[in-house]
Amino acid sequence: MTNPNLITGSIWRLHHNDQEIARLTVTGTDMPWTHAEVDTLSGFDEFRPLFREQELALEEEDWERADACYTHIRSALTMTFPNSGPVAEFMLYIHDDGTAAWRWHDETFDVVSP
């Protein structure tokens, strides 16, 4: 059974507070990753440097910096499924070439405190 959220052309939405700042149109999957073309909207430019910083940190294998970017992205942004339901957990990369890749889960991860 195919997940309807992963069908090519499905549109996921990225939000900051209540404002939609990007639409991610699915182009394919390579499980566990979903790939998309990104259509940025008003409000996205505030986060563009953060996604660039994340990509640079990954290229440089600076995992601490990459984790800090991930934490900032997850604390500031939310994502919705094509049916408008909230995505409980996601790891999102938006690249300068206008593409995105993300992993997601429909349940919140349990955070273990040290």
N, C-alpha and C positions, 0 to 999 in steps of 0.2 A: 504494500500500500504506500503510495507516494504522499509525503507530507505536503499539503496545499500551500504552506508557507514557503516552500522551497522551489516551487514551480518557476521556471524562467519567466520573468516579467512581473513577478510578485513585488509589491512595494512595501518595504519596511520604512518606518519613520524614526528620525532622531529628534529629540526634544531637549530644550533647555528651559526649565520651569514648564510653563504651559505653551511655549512657543515652538512650533515645528521649525527646525533649522536645517534639515537635510532629508532627502528621500533617497533610499538605497534600492535600486531596481535589480533584482536578482538576475545574474547572468549564468550562474551555474553553482555546483557544489562539488567539493572534494572533502567528504566528511572526515573530520567534524567541521570543516570550514565551509562557509557560505560566501560567495563572491558576488559583487555588484558594481554597477555604475552609480556614481554619486551625483545627485543634483542638489547643490547647496542653495540654501535660501537665506533670507535676512537673518542675521544673528550667528551664522556659522563662522564668519571671519574671526570672531573672538576666540574660537577654539582651533583655528587652523595652525597657529604656532605650536600648540600643544601636541597635535597629531604629527607635525614635523619633528618635534623634539622626541616623541616616542619612536618614530621610525629611525631617527639617527641613533638613539640609544640602542635599539635592537641591532642595527648595522655594526655598531661598535662593541656589541656584546656587553654593554653596561647594564646588567640586569637590575641593579638597584635603581638606577634612573628610569629604566623602562617600567619597573613596578610603581614608581612614584607617578609616572604619567598615567598608568592604568588606574591607579587610585583616584587621581584627579578627574579623569574622564568619567569614571563610575560615580563619583560624588556629584558631578555637575550635570551629567546627561542621563536621559532615559531613552529607551528604545521601545517601539511598539511593533507587534506583528502586523501583517497585512490586514488582519481582521480588527485591528485597533486595540487588541488586548496587550497589556504590558508584558515586556520580556523581563523575567525575574533576574537573570544574570546574563551578562555578555562581555566578551573581550573583543573590542573593535579596533581595527586599524583602517584609517583613511589615508590614502596615498596622494601625493602631489599630482599624479597622473589622472585623478578623477575616479579611481577605483577604490573599492573597499573589500575587506575580508573580515569576517567575524565568526566567533563561536558563540553559542548561546545555550541556555538551559532554561526550562520553564519553571524551575523551582529555585528559590534562594539557597545559596550555599551556606552551610553552617560555618561560622567563623569560630575557630578555636583560639581562645585567649591563652597567652603564655602563663 
